[in-house]
């Protein structure tokens, strides 16, 4: 009975809210619509802020945020001997698989969690900024398939033909790890996955690590460099989304862009954003004490 009374009270409140619009006319209706749109937008933004990456993602980014992508730059220099190399969602998925194989701890699971939490942003940037070739699109499809396949350590050891005896030594013997990394791609058919895995494992092995911890740090650092490259490009991807959207799709583009911005807001201190050249997009994020937007191009 109580719920029925509360429902009737809400109905009366709604009737009261609509009734005053009749007297205020068109201007009152427009104001009411605007207030409701703003309220809905605030709820939408708070909902997505609650879905932001957890502490482990912030901790991982903060650990390497001052190193400015140095390891990824070195990987590109090595890979570019054949053709221009770009980090992709496939690269990051494969790094999580490598981390899982090379450790019997929670190391691989930690990277997998971070990737899952930021995957929506990674894919959006990849789709808007990287889908310029069939190969890049194919890499995304393969990355998605790799994410959905079983990825326990036992499953991966079987995929890469690593024996139980070898696996037992991977967390204590750096030479055994180096040997396994050199063989991993040979267990796969010749395709884009094998090619990408070969580029990454060859690079890791060339670092000549002297300890397991040093190898783990290398994998982790490379992963963060790749993640940062995607996060950095988010403003450019959003700008491209808006400029390419039709009037009918503009509201959908706005809601989705706000969703991604709210998700990564907590990571802002660790990311060096890249903004579209020749635009005043920074005006949208800077305001003065009186609430008016500052023209940052004049600062």
C-alpha angles and dihedrals in degrees: 000000000000092000090052092053092049090050091051090049090053090049091052091050090052092048090050091050093050095042095063089055090065089063096041094052128202095335091055091049092052091050092049092050091049093050091050092047091052092047091050091048092052091051090048092051094048091049091055094043087059087056093056121129116282131244095279092062092050091046092051093048093046091052092064104020094109095054096074101217095301096151095048089049089055091049090052091051090054096043094044090070085084104027140327110298126212127184112241141180085262090058090053095046090051091050089056089051092049090049091050093050095046096052138044091201131081091277096106092041090054093055091044090054093050091048092050092050094051099033095102091058092043092053094045092053091043092051095047100038107025109035093099096116139037090243093058091049090048091052090057092052091049092048091053091049091049090052092053096048121091107278107180114135092250091053092050094046088056093047092052095042095242114159124226090247092055092044092055089059099046095090096049109028117064092189091056090050091050090050093050092047089055092055102041097090091050089067092062132074117256103271141109092290092055091045093051093043090051092052093050098042092046090052094048092049092050090060087075096217118204097202142027090245091054090052091049090051090051093052091045093047093049090049092052092047090055092046091050091051090059096042091049091057096051095101090051092049092049092049090051090049091054096045092049098044121103118232088256092056098040096095091049090050091049094051093047093047091050089049092056093044091052091048093055098035091100089057094054095107091060101045129079100212120215115213129201111272116246096021135104094225091134087069088072094063102040125073136171128237091267091055095254118132116254120224098232091190087071096047 
